[in-house]
């Protein structure tokens, strides 16, 4: 194998690895975007639950009102 052929072979291998890496990075970006959406939805739901819990603390205990005696 000549030196020129070896260099071309190495360059071809590097280009192939670059393509694989680009595909991998794109997949990771898509997954990160999906997870960001899931996280945002979870944060919104958590906020709703915290607000609901806060409202429940403001209410009196869920006991029936006292009865008046005749």
C-alpha positions in Angstrom: 0.0 0.0 0.0 1.4 3.4 -0.9 1.6 6.3 1.4 -1.0 8.1 -0.7 -3.4 5.2 -0.5 -2.9 4.9 3.3 -3.7 8.6 3.8 -6.8 8.3 1.7 -7.9 5.3 3.7 -7.3 7.1 7.0 -9.2 10.2 5.7 -12.1 7.9 4.6 -12.2 6.3 8.0 -12.2 9.7 9.7 -15.0 11.0 7.5 -17.1 7.9 8.2 -16.6 8.5 12.0 -17.5 12.1 11.6 -20.8 11.2 9.9 -21.6 8.7 12.6 -20.8 11.3 15.3 -23.0 13.9 13.6 -25.9 11.4 13.5 -25.3 10.6 17.1 -25.2 14.2 18.1 -28.5 15.0 16.2 -30.2 12.1 18.0 -29.0 13.4 21.3 -30.3 16.9 20.5 -33.7 15.5 19.6 -33.7 13.5 22.9 -32.7 16.6 24.9 -35.5 18.6 23.2 -38.0 15.9 24.1 -36.8 15.7 27.7 -37.0 19.5 28.0 -40.7 19.3 27.0 -41.3 16.6 29.5 -39.5 18.6 32.2 -41.5 21.7 31.4 -44.8 19.7 31.7 -43.7 18.2 35.0 -42.7 21.6 36.4 -46.1 23.0 35.4 -47.9 20.1 37.1 -45.8 20.5 40.2 -46.7 24.2 40.3 -50.4 23.3 40.1 -50.1 20.8 42.9 -48.2 23.2 45.1 -50.9 25.9 44.5 -53.6 23.4 45.2 -52.0 22.3 48.4 -51.6 25.9 49.5 -55.3 26.5 48.9 -56.1 23.4 50.9 -54.1 24.8 53.8 -56.2 27.9 53.8 -59.4 26.1 54.1 -60.7 24.8 57.4 -60.3 21.1 58.0 -62.8 19.1 56.0 -65.1 18.5 59.0 -68.8 18.9 58.8 -70.1 22.1 60.4 -71.1 21.8 64.1 -74.7 21.0 64.8 -76.9 23.3 66.7 -78.7 21.7 69.6 -82.4 22.3 69.8 
